Amino acid sequence: MKYRSVIVLATTVFLGGICFAQTNQTTVIEDFKPSSVNQPDKQYPQVNSEGRVRTSILAPEAQRVQLDIGAVKYDMKKDDKGVWIGESAPQDEGFHYYQLNVDGASVPDPGSLYYYGASRWGSGIEIPAKDQDFYAVKNVPHGQLREIRYFSKVTNSVRHCFVYTPNEYDQNSNKRYPVLYLQHGMGENETGWGNQGHTDLIMDNLLADGKAKPFIIVMDNGSVNFGGQRPPVAPRPAGTADTTQRRRPGMGNFNFAEQFQKILLQDIIPFIDSNFRTIADQQHRAMAGLSMGGMQTRIITLANLDTFSYIGIFSGGSISMDDVNNAQGFKEKVKLVFTSFGSRELENRRAGGGPNASAFGGDPKVNSEALKQAGINSHFYVSPLTAHEWQSWRRSLHEFAQMLFKD
């Protein structure tokens, strides 16, 4: 698999998928309500029953203000007091990044909470989803989302991650737990799965309903920058996947998987096993990720089958039978391969005019079925009516978590 193809596909899927929300704006239902992720006491942005986003900003000297969401810019109108207001076309259910454009300058909406995405801290909004109950805040036992700093020998620096521990973790000091290493997408960081993804709420609700086994989740920053220096690459052991030549064209010193693999194996996993009550073996260790994090998961797990037994790839490609045949011991060591996409992503891939089912390691559904026919525990999930976006990945984690560590 060529890395250039991977990035082109990811970008095309992302841009193509989110544009599905664009529709005719001639009629707007006036039942707008403040967003659930507004800053305290802010009335804007708002969302209506169609999923349109309406926002407002005071900018009396501005000549043009636009709402930029879903890769589309919508002109806003100014009243006689200098207040600009405008709305978007209907958006898919779930979380979306957006920003305002004031006379050519892109700025966060002063009324929204801020999230790290698109390589910046900026605005985000929730379009209420019909199935949002699985990540709702409920009166159930809640785990902890712990903010952790640790020293990395690989980078010679102090790094930062988040660790979810289930509610029972502090109640039984003798019990040890499996671990899922869960990665974000390109332009995001270690805050993504906790803030945008609601990982802790998804797990709290699953555990309260008895639908998942309790386990620890580690969320680290997979966007590794090494100051332009490419470290030497060790010889690749026979029967393992190639992790070299994984740099994005035009990204300079951005490293796709190779260096994060070093940090994960040499720093993160040893630190977690030393500081948390883990079951520190391959059979109780999983890795998953969305988009770029899914691609990293694919590369790293194929190269380290003695470290991970559960694999989750959300909107980040798939594992083919060629991968299986080239990874010695795959059938014996891997307990689950979970692959997922948003339905709109798959529609976009099949529409032509860019990367298609022959790219990115092959058609994910076909690959999943082939693995299943070969006797591998393979599961393919499609998030209905979502694209390359957080609702697809929340649903994917919800499904994946229920399959983990059930020996």
C-alpha positions, 0 to 999 in steps of 0.5 A: 500500500502506497502512503500517497494513496492512503492520504489522497483517499482519506482526504477525498473521503473526508471532503466528499463525505461532509459535503453530503449535508449541502441542500436547498436553503429556500425554506428554514424551519424556525425552531432553533435552540441553543447548541448543547455545547455552547459556552455558558449562557450563550444563545448562539450557535443554535440548531433546528430540527432539520440539523441546520446551524445558525450562528451570530456575531457582533462585527459592525465594521466587517464587510463580509461574514460567513459560516464555514461548516462542512467544507461549505461557506454560508454568507451571513447578513448584518442588521442595523446594530452590526450583528451578523446572523446566518445559517447552514444547510442541514448537517449530518447528526453528531459532532462537527467542526466549524468556524466563522470567516470575517473579512477573510480571517477564519476565527472561532465562534465566540459562543461555542466551546472549543475543540482541537481539530483541523490542526487548531483549537476551534469551534464545534457543534452537536447536531442532536442524533436519534441514537445519542442515548448511548453517549448521554450523561446518565445516573450510572457509575462513572469512570475517570478520564485521567490526564497523565504526563510521562517521560518519553525516552524516544523523543527525550521529552515529557508527553501527555495522554488521557487514560480512562479507568472504569468506575470499579478500578479504584474499588478493587485494588487487586483486580487487573484490566485489559487495555485498549490503545485508542488513536485520533485522526489527522489534525486532532490530538489526544483530547479528541476521543475524550472531548469529541468522542465521549469515550468515557460516557460510551464506556460508562453506559455500556458497563452499566448495561452489562454490555462490555467488559471493564477495561482501561483505554489509553488515548495518546497523541499520534501526530509525531514531529521529530524536528525534521530528522528521520531516525534510522530504520531497523531491519524488518523481521521476516513475516512482519508488515513494512512500516517505512515510507509512511510520510505524507507528501508535503508534510515535511517532518510529519511521521505517519506511523513509524515514530509513533510505533516507537513511542507506543512500544518503548514508552507508552505501553511500558509506562501504562503497565508500570503505573496501572493495574493492567494484564500485561500480555498480548491476549489482553491488549487491543489497538484501534483508531479513526482515520489516520489513527486507523491507518496507524493501527493497521500498520502497527498491529500487523508489525507487532502481532506479539503485542496486540490481539484485537484490532479496530480500524475506523474509517482508516482502511482494512486488512486484506488476506494478503496482509494476513498471509504476509504477517506470520501467525496472524490467524493464531494470534489475532482474536478480532479484526473490526472494520468500520466506515460511515455509509456516506464514506462508502457511497463516496468511494463507489461514486468514482472520480478518485480513489475507489474500492481498489485503493487503500488496501481493497474494498473493506467489506470484501476484505472483511468477508474474506477474513471471515471465510478464512476462519478469522473473527472479522466484523464489518460495521457501517454507521448509517447516514454519516460520513468521515465524522465523529458520529461514525467513530462514536458508533464504531467504538460503541460496537467495537467495545462490546466485542473486546476481551470476552475470552 
